[in-house]
Amino acid sequence: MITFYVIGGIGIAILLLSIVLGDLFDGALSFLDVGGDFFSSAALGGFLGAFGFAGAIGLDATDNVTAAVGIGFVAGLAVGAGAGLVSAQLQRGGDESNVRTSTLTGRTATVMNAIPDDGYGEVTIGVSGHITKLNARAAEPIPAGTPVTITAVLSATSVLVARLEA
């Protein structure tokens, strides 16, 4: 029984270290180089923790070491695989929520600072939950508060707009 508790405790310690030290701790495990991002310190800690504690519960319930190891192994695989999948998904992250001005053409924005005939004003647009303010030019003067359509991207921080057709 003590062996299962020790294995579970080591698993919890690995999980805590992976939370506190993050990539530094995963780098220490890079010699394993198995499964890419799926095999992380979180997956290892989850497996060991579940194996140890589920094995202890199994041993207490059955008084059979073989059954306890089987129960611990199944629980460890489930928790380790779940932690590995979550860890891999978080590592990939993704930038789908980052605002890219190149994707703004055709979207509706609102003029915040009036756009003069021969200069720049400002528009705001909400994209993926982010409110973004951009410099804007137009073929005609447009007052503040007017809804507009972005017709072209001039640079990373400026766009060409036209009044929204009613």
C-alpha positions in Angstrom: 0.0 0.0 0.0 2.8 2.4 0.9 4.4 1.8 -2.5 1.3 3.0 -4.3 1.1 6.1 -2.0 4.7 6.9 -2.8 4.2 6.6 -6.5 1.1 8.8 -6.3 3.0 11.3 -4.2 5.8 11.4 -6.8 3.2 12.0 -9.5 1.7 14.9 -7.5 5.2 16.3 -7.0 5.9 16.1 -10.8 2.6 17.9 -11.5 3.4 20.7 -9.0 6.9 21.1 -10.5 5.4 21.2 -14.0 3.1 24.0 -12.9 5.7 26.0 -11.2 8.7 25.4 -13.5 6.7 24.8 -16.8 8.9 24.5 -19.9 12.0 24.4 -17.8 10.9 21.1 -16.2 9.6 19.7 -19.6 13.1 20.5 -21.0 14.6 18.3 -18.3 12.4 15.4 -19.6 13.4 16.0 -23.2 15.7 13.0 -23.1 12.6 10.9 -23.3 11.6 12.4 -26.6 8.5 10.2 -27.0 5.2 11.4 -28.4 6.1 15.0 -29.0 4.0 17.5 -27.0 1.6 14.7 -25.9 4.2 13.3 -23.6 4.8 16.1 -21.2 5.6 16.4 -17.5 1.9 17.0 -16.8 1.1 13.7 -18.6 3.8 11.8 -16.6 2.7 13.4 -13.3 -1.0 12.6 -14.1 -0.2 9.0 -15.0 1.9 8.4 -11.8 -0.5 10.2 -9.5 -3.5 8.3 -10.8 -1.6 5.0 -10.9 -0.5 5.4 -7.3 -3.7 6.6 -5.7 -6.0 4.4 -7.8 -3.7 1.4 -7.2 -3.9 2.1 -3.4 -7.7 2.2 -3.6 -7.8 -0.9 -5.7 -5.5 -2.7 -3.2 -7.7 -1.7 -0.3 -10.8 -2.8 -2.1 -9.6 -6.1 -3.4 -6.5 -7.2 -1.3 -5.0 -8.3 -4.6 -1.8 -6.7 -5.8 -2.3 -7.7 -9.5 -5.8 -6.3 -9.5 -4.6 -3.1 -7.8 -1.8 -2.7 -10.4 -4.4 -3.2 -13.2 -6.7 -0.6 -11.7 -3.9 1.8 -11.2 -2.6 1.3 -14.8 -6.0 1.9 -16.3 -6.6 5.0 -14.2 -3.1 6.2 -14.9 -3.5 5.8 -18.7 -6.8 7.7 -18.6 -5.5 10.6 -16.5 -2.1 10.7 -18.2 -3.7 10.7 -21.7 -6.1 13.4 -20.7 -3.3 15.5 -19.2 -1.2 14.9 -22.3 -4.0 15.9 -24.7 -4.7 19.1 -22.7 -1.0 19.9 -22.4 -0.5 19.4 -26.2 -3.5 21.6 -27.0 -2.3 24.3 -24.7 1.3 24.1 -26.2 -0.1 24.5 -29.7 -2.1 27.5 -28.5 -3.0 29.0 -31.8 -3.4 32.6 -32.8 -6.9 32.4 -34.1 -7.9 35.2 -31.7 -5.1 37.6 -32.8 -6.3 40.5 -35.0 -4.7 40.6 -38.4 -5.4 43.7 -40.4 -5.2 41.7 -43.6 -8.5 40.0 -42.7 -10.5 43.1 -42.1 -11.5 44.0 -45.7 -15.3 44.0 -46.0 -15.9 44.3 -42.2 -17.9 47.1 -40.6 -16.2 49.6 -38.3 -17.2 52.8 -36.6 -15.5 56.2 -37.1 -14.2 57.4 -33.7 -12.3 60.5 -34.8 -13.7 62.3 -37.9 -11.9 61.4 -41.2 -11.0 64.6 -43.0 -10.9 65.0 -46.8 -7.2 64.7 -47.2 -6.0 63.1 -44.0 -6.4 60.3 -41.5 -9.1 59.8 -38.8 -9.6 56.7 -36.6 -12.0 53.8 -36.7 -12.7 51.0 -34.2 -13.6 47.5 -35.0 -14.4 44.5 -32.9 -12.7 41.3 -34.1 -12.6 38.0 -32.1 -13.5 39.8 -28.9 -10.8 42.5 -29.4 -11.6 46.1 -30.0 -9.0 47.5 -32.3 -8.4 51.1 -33.2 -6.9 51.8 -36.7 -6.0 54.9 -38.6 -8.4 55.4 -41.6 -8.6 57.3 -44.8 -11.6 57.9 -47.0 -12.5 59.4 -50.4 -14.8 61.9 -48.6 -14.9 63.5 -45.2 -16.8 61.2 -42.7 -17.9 62.4 -39.3 -17.4 60.6 -36.0 -19.9 57.9 -35.1 -20.6 57.0 -38.7 -20.6 53.2 -39.6 -18.2 52.4 -42.4 -17.0 49.4 -44.4 -13.3 48.7 -44.6 -12.5 48.6 -48.3 -8.7 48.1 -48.3 -5.8 47.6 -45.9 -3.2 50.3 -46.4 -0.7 49.1 -43.8 -0.7 47.2 -40.5 -2.2 50.2 -38.7 -4.3 51.9 -41.4 -7.2 51.2 -43.6 -9.3 52.7 -46.4 -13.0 53.0 -45.6 -16.2 54.0 -47.3 -19.6 54.9 -45.8 -21.7 51.9 -45.0 -24.4 51.5 -47.8 -27.8 51.7 -46.2 
